[in-house]
Amino acid sequence: MTDLDQFRAETRAWLEANCPPEMREPIRSEKDSVWGGRDQSAMTPAQKQWMDAMGAKGWTVPDWPKEYGGGGLSAAETKILREEMAKLRCRNPLSSFGISMLGPALLKYGTEEQKKDHLPKIARGEIRWCQGYSEPNAGSDLASLATSAEDKGDHFLINGQKVWTSYANYADWIFCLVRTDKTNKHNGISFVLFDMQTPGVSTKPILLISGYSPFCETFFDNVKVPKENLVGELNKGWDVAKYLLGHEREMISNMGLGGGGKNPLIEGAIATIGLDHDGRLADPLLRAKIAEFEVRSKAFAAQSERFIDELKAGRAHPAQPSMMKYYGTELNKARHELLMASGGSDNLEWESERSRGGAPARDWLRTKANSIEGGTSEVQLNIISKRILELPGA
């Protein structure tokens, strides 16, 4: 038995012993996802048990260094862990902007003190983060941001507004882009961290067409931020921002992969439409569309795995996250279109208990924002045209 074979066997045994049965069921709604944070009262006992067990082992971030709360696993070991979790249908123990976005940026640009202070708390799910990027007049043209950070000696004084701040009303801390030099568009931006309980910080939810809202407006009124919370160099925050955006787009692209376990698309279609005498989905047109989607989904999963391997090896093209983000969001929208079609009129329900509060329709409507958040699809296609295809005039 090779070392990797032994690691696989030990990993499978540990997962079987420590993953609660409830954490092997398909995710059916947003409540099934675990975000951690200071307030963990909304977590079920099984969710907390699973998050704590994986966090203690460092497997919420298996490839991060052990000294920062990670598992210290190699790329091959991390891949085995993901494979074994998928086989057992283990849910992701912790969804976190700290893991998917801030963590990689801190590992690259943070000071040693910042890494030791923040990364272990992220890995254990103790602090929930939100992202302060977009502003009312700075969306796709993010570098036009106007939220200011005035130098006050030992601290910055921040004033301004952010918008589309996902889960800001639940977050404990924020990683935020601020303007520290008004004379230079790109080289006048800095990247800072601060507690959302700091005096002067307030949030206001934004209602979406789905009836739910993960988004907020976030306001800063004379917010004092210690200078040691500056990540990277002063006025060089655009470099940190671009690096983080690549990881955000990778995170959004993962929506195209769907969840593990039973396929809700196929299960829902069978329950609604039924099977023919050959054991196939009775509606041949829908059957063909689902088959086509499944082929696209598996191809995207294979490409995603390849991209992650190239990223870990330092061989990924800088514009690849744009390609993955674009296709992943289109795939996720297509999935929910089919979910709506396969559910029939039942999926038009909006508030009934049977439809889990109208989850299918609300989730379908929510996917319409996928092509906007993290950089619009038009922006991603422009990047792909210019950086990957090298089209003239792009």
Buried (B, 14 or more C-beta within 10 A) or exposed (E): EEEEEEBBEEBBEBBEEBBBEBBBBBBEEBEBEBBBBEEBEEBBEBBBBBBBBBBEBBBBBBBBBEEBBBBBBBBEBBBBBBBBBEEBBBBBBBBBBBBBBBBBBBBEBBEEEBBEBBBBBBBBBBBBBBBBBBBEEBBEEBBEBBBBBEEEEEBBBBBBBBBBBBBBBBBBBBBBBBBBBEEEBBBBBBBBBBBBEBEBBBBBBBEBEBBBBBBBBBBBEEBBBEBEBBBBEBBBBBBBBBBBBBBBBBBBBBBBBBBBBEBBBBEBBBEBBEEEEEEEBBBEEBBEBBEEBBEBBEEBBEBBBEBBBEBBEEEBEEBBBBBBBBBBBBBBBBBBBBBBBBBEEBBEBEEEEEBBBBBBBBBBBBBBBBBBBBBBBEBBBBBBBBBBEEEEEE
